[in-house]
Structure formats: structure tokens, C-alpha cells
Amino acid sequence: MRRIVLFFVLLSSFVVSAQQWQYSFEDAQKMALGTNRYILVDFWANWCGPCKAMDVDTWGTEEVQEWMQHYVSVKIDIDTHRTLATKYNVRGIPYVFILDPLGNVLYAEMSYKDKSQMVKILKRFAVNSKYLQRELVNYYREDSFNNSLRLTQKYLDFAILTGKEKKSFLNLANHYIIETRKKLDKDGSKYQDYVQRLEFLKYLRDGYSGRFKKIKKQLKKQDLAVVAPMNLQLYRYLHYLISKNDKNKAAIKQWSDALEKNNGTRYIKMAEYVFKEGA
């Protein structure tokens, strides 16, 4: 606990006005983790005319700066930070990115943006990431399979709970599903159980995207007898979502009872958000 407190004390030293550009990507990440904000990145260069025009016509305007307060803003000179530019496949500038605190892409688009265009973009992704803070910090401190899995599961729910840009956040959650799969130890005693869990998380992503027919078809192939105990609640939740979508009252009761008997009330509450958002 003392380590976590110390971590956030150190992070607080990086907090400055969001209207002030940062020039260190690493510092921007620490600020984002400590202040529950996403990262706004402007890839630019001194020789870039459109970049300089954006500094005056876009970034310098009061309306844009007001929305920038929801982000940690960082300018990256592509000539100075070639490795970072290559990592994000920056082939032209200006290039604007919105990243999560771990540096994964939520939005990216190249070309000059005027004031109204930028305000529209910043409004779309202005979210508070406090719901993910513990998982993000743990992942930042240790890029392990367990931390990646916990963050992946949390991101799927976050995509629904944010109430905006669901598709973009689900795409980001899918990125974490893929990255988590790469970290899985093939020689681990629960390898197959975790493979199954990640497969179920893919089904959940599909369900949150409204593709219920797809997951219904996949689950029909799934024998309950081979569902690992650690995955049973997720299995029940997937069936509950399908029954809710089908408006099958008998199935809704069957699966809601199964969830409640196993301390799964939170799943039932989450389903309300899923259908509230029109999944």
C-alpha cells in the first residue's frame, strides 16, 4: 500500500495545466496515469507549415484549449524522436493521436485540423479513466499476463460504461485481448483454462458490439462439461446477454438465477448498461 501511495505522490509532481504542452512522452504517460486522463499527441516538426498553422489556428484557440484540459497534451518532434514516430507509423505530419495512459491507440488521423474539427475530436474522447486506474497502474509497473488479463476484462466493461465512442473503446479492448494472448505461458498448468477465458472475452466483445447471433453460434459448440470453473461465471453471463437480446423470459430467469447464486449480481447490472446503450 505504501508503494502505491508513493507512486502517486511522485506522479503528482508532474501535474501541470493541461493547456501547457509536454515534450516528454514518458512524463505524459505518468501524468495520464496520475490524473485519469488520456494522452493527446501532436506529431510535428519545425519545417512543417501545416503544423505551425495548427499552432496558431487550432491549438492556440480558447475553445480547443478548453477541451485540452481533459487530456495530457504532448508535442513530439519527429526529427528528435524518430523511434517514437516509427513506433506509431507516423509517415506524415501533422498527425494527431489520442492514446490511453499505456500508449495504446484510441484514435489517430493525419492532416491539418481546424478549430471546429479538433473540438469535435476532443469532445468524442474526453473521458475519465479512474475506473481503470488500478489496472492501468499495475500494468504500467509490471507488464505481466495477470495484469494484462485484469486490464483487458476491465476495458471491456469500460467500453460500455463510458457511454460514448463504444466502438473505439471495444477496438482498444480487442488490442489488449491480443496482447494478453501473447503473454500466456504455454507451459502453465492452467494454459487451456486461460485460452478458453480469452476466447470467452472475444465473445463478450462481440456481444458488447451487438453481434449476438455470432456468439450464440459459438456457444452452441461449447460443451458445458469442459468449461473451466474459473470461466463459469463468464459463460453464464454470455448466455444471460443472449437471452436478454432474444427477450426469452424463461432463459433470462434461468441465467440470472445462476449468476445470482454465484455472487454475479454485478454481471446483471452490467447487462442493463449493455442494452441501455443499444448493444
C-alpha angles and dihedrals in degrees: 000000000000090000092054092049090049090048092057092043088057091046092053090064089067096054113115136149111304088226090066113086120233120215099194116079091199092054090047090055092051091049091049092051092048097045101036094241136129123241124255111202127193112192107201146143136215092245094052111107097192089049091056090046090054090052089062105028099036118013092037096057123102094231094055094043089053091059092041087069087077090062142050102243122210132177116211119197104212092208092055097038103039095151092055092046090051092048090058093040093240105180098160140020150269088041120170122202133182111203135180116244090270091057100254118143122257096161135002133173133162125218140060115307123199124215098272093046092051094047089053091052095046092049091054096058103029099125135145112236097199090117087064099036100107093046093045093050093047091050091047091052095044123015094206133146094250094049091046092050093050091049092048092054092046092049092056091057091042089058088062099038096052089069092212140074091009094167093054093049092046089053088053090048088052089055089057091048089057094045092048091052090055090055095052114118107234090202094051119120091237097040096124092044091055092045087055092048092053089049090053090049088056088053089050090052088052091048092050087051091054096252095132096147089059096052091041089057092047095048092051087066091051115097110215089215091067097045107116115237090241089059101044096097092050089048090052092046092053090052090047091054091050092050090049091051091048091046087228102162096192093050092044090057093044095054097036089053090049091051095046093049088058099046093264100138090122090062091055090050091048090053089060089060091047094058094035087062091048098248 
